[in-house]
Amino acid sequence: MKDLFDVIPVLDNGNICLKKVTISDLESIKDMLLCTDVYRYVPPFVPELQCNGNIEYFINTMCKKLFDKKVAIILGIYSKYYNDQLCGLFELYHYISDEMKVSIGYRLNKKFWNKGIATEATSLIINYLFNQTDITTISSSNMVDNPASGRVLEKNGFFRIEEAILEEWGFSQKVYVDKWILKKTKLK
């Protein structure tokens, strides 16, 4: 088993591919960033929003720095159904090595909502984390106002452990979230 930060993975199931974003994704990321519907459900402190619009810096520098410092892994979500276009971003963050735990988050450009892409991408991540790394626990949260994200987690076997709790996500208004967890089970 490898440590989570040994390598930036390339995960591909034939339909969805998760891999490092490149400069060729600049326009797709820009398009996603312009969609307020996407980012109303995402904390304003996610990495791509911290670059003051400098998407090239996000792609070429920030993603690498976050990985090198073992803070986060940012992967592009690409769909074979859409000519391998970048559909969104998947993030592995809040790594706690002594607990073998990591949190996940994802965001899709609105034109790719309700197509099963987030569900399939999450399944790929789970398979990778539990079968190729030492991770045994995956956590995630979704805003109560975004039940579709909760359904993605539920479809992938996550259990809701807290419901509608107040959490600081950096917005001016109060944010209520559901918290989810998935534990690797040992086969007997």
C-alpha positions in Angstrom: 0.0 0.0 0.0 1.2 3.4 -0.8 0.9 6.6 1.1 -1.7 9.0 -0.2 0.9 11.5 -1.3 3.3 9.1 -3.0 1.9 10.0 -6.5 -0.8 12.0 -8.2 -3.0 9.2 -9.5 -4.5 8.7 -12.9 -7.8 6.8 -12.4 -9.7 5.6 -15.5 -12.7 3.2 -15.7 -13.3 3.7 -19.4 -16.0 6.3 -18.9 -14.5 8.7 -16.4 -10.9 9.7 -15.9 -9.5 11.5 -12.9 -6.0 13.0 -13.4 -3.9 16.1 -12.9 -5.3 19.2 -14.5 -3.2 20.8 -17.3 -3.0 24.2 -19.0 -5.2 22.8 -21.8 -8.0 22.8 -19.1 -7.8 26.6 -18.6 -10.9 27.5 -20.5 -13.0 24.7 -19.0 -12.0 25.8 -15.5 -12.7 29.4 -16.3 -16.1 28.5 -17.6 -16.9 26.6 -14.4 -15.6 29.4 -12.2 -18.0 31.8 -13.9 -21.0 29.7 -12.9 -22.4 31.1 -9.6 -24.7 28.0 -9.3 -21.6 25.8 -8.9 -19.9 27.9 -6.3 -22.9 28.6 -4.1 -22.5 25.1 -2.8 -18.7 25.2 -2.4 -16.7 26.9 0.4 -15.1 30.1 -0.9 -11.7 28.8 0.4 -11.4 26.0 -2.2 -8.1 26.4 -4.1 -9.3 27.6 -7.5 -11.1 30.5 -5.8 -7.9 31.6 -4.0 -6.0 32.5 -7.1 -7.7 35.9 -7.8 -8.8 34.7 -11.2 -5.3 33.6 -12.2 -6.3 30.1 -13.4 -2.9 29.5 -15.0 -1.3 29.9 -11.5 -3.9 27.5 -10.1 -3.1 24.9 -12.7 0.7 25.3 -13.0 1.7 26.2 -9.4 -1.0 25.9 -6.7 -2.0 22.3 -7.4 1.6 21.2 -7.3 2.3 23.2 -4.1 -0.7 21.7 -2.3 0.4 18.2 -3.3 4.1 18.8 -2.3 3.0 20.1 1.1 0.6 17.1 1.5 -2.3 19.5 1.9 -4.5 18.4 -1.0 -4.7 16.5 -4.3 -6.7 18.3 -7.0 -7.8 16.1 -9.9 -9.7 17.0 -13.0 -12.8 15.0 -13.8 -12.9 14.1 -17.5 -15.7 12.3 -19.3 -15.4 10.0 -22.3 -19.0 10.9 -23.1 -18.0 14.5 -23.6 -14.8 14.0 -25.7 -12.6 13.8 -22.6 -13.5 17.4 -21.7 -12.9 18.5 -18.1 -16.2 18.4 -16.4 -15.1 19.4 -12.9 -12.7 19.1 -10.1 -12.2 16.4 -7.4 -10.3 17.2 -4.3 -8.7 15.0 -1.6 -7.9 17.1 1.4 -7.7 17.1 5.2 -5.4 14.1 5.3 -4.8 12.7 8.7 -2.1 10.1 8.3 -2.2 8.6 11.8 -5.9 8.0 11.4 -5.5 6.9 7.7 -8.3 9.3 6.9 -9.0 11.8 4.1 -11.9 14.1 3.1 -13.2 14.4 -0.4 -15.0 17.1 -2.3 -16.1 17.6 -5.9 -17.6 20.2 -8.1 -18.9 19.9 -11.6 -19.6 22.6 -14.2 -23.4 23.0 -14.2 -23.8 21.6 -17.8 -22.6 18.2 -16.4 -25.0 18.0 -13.5 -27.4 15.1 -13.2 -25.5 12.9 -15.6 -23.9 10.4 -13.1 -20.4 11.9 -13.5 -19.9 12.9 -9.8 -21.2 9.5 -8.7 -18.9 7.6 -11.0 -15.9 9.8 -10.1 -16.6 9.2 -6.4 -16.7 5.5 -7.0 -13.3 5.7 -8.8 -11.8 7.6 -5.8 -13.2 5.2 -3.3 -11.8 2.2 -5.2 -8.4 3.9 -5.4 -8.2 5.0 -1.8 -9.3 1.7 -0.3 -7.4 -0.6 -2.7 -4.2 1.2 -3.5 -3.4 3.4 -0.5 -3.4 3.1 3.2 -6.6 5.1 3.6 -9.3 3.4 5.7 -11.7 6.2 6.3 -13.2 8.8 3.9 -15.3 11.7 5.0 -17.3 14.3 3.2 -19.8 17.1 3.8 -22.6 18.6 1.7 -24.6 21.7 2.2 -28.2 20.8 3.2 -29.3 23.1 0.3 -27.4 20.8 -2.1 -29.1 17.4 -1.6 -27.8 16.1 -5.0 -24.3 16.0 -3.5 -25.6 13.9 -0.6 -27.2 11.5 -3.0 -23.9 11.0 -4.7 -22.3 10.0 -1.4 -25.3 7.8 -0.4 -25.1 6.0 -3.8 -21.5 5.3 -3.0 -22.1 3.7 0.3 -21.4 6.7 2.6 -23.4 6.9 5.9 -24.7 10.2 7.1 -23.3 10.7 10.6 -24.6 14.2 11.3 -27.5 16.1 9.8 -28.1 19.8 9.3 -25.3 21.0 11.6 -24.0 24.5 11.6 -20.5 24.8 10.1 -18.2 27.6 9.2 -17.7 27.5 5.4 -16.6 31.1 4.9 -20.0 32.4 3.7 -21.7 35.5 5.1 -24.8 33.5 5.9 -25.1 30.5 8.1 -24.4 27.1 6.5 -26.0 23.9 7.5 -24.3 20.7 6.3 -24.7 17.0 6.5 -21.6 15.0 7.3 -20.8 11.6 5.8 -18.3 8.8 6.4 -17.2 5.7 4.6 -15.0 3.1 6.3 -13.1 0.4 4.6 -14.4 -3.0 5.6 -12.1 -5.9 6.1 -13.0 -9.1 4.3 -12.9 -12.2 6.4 
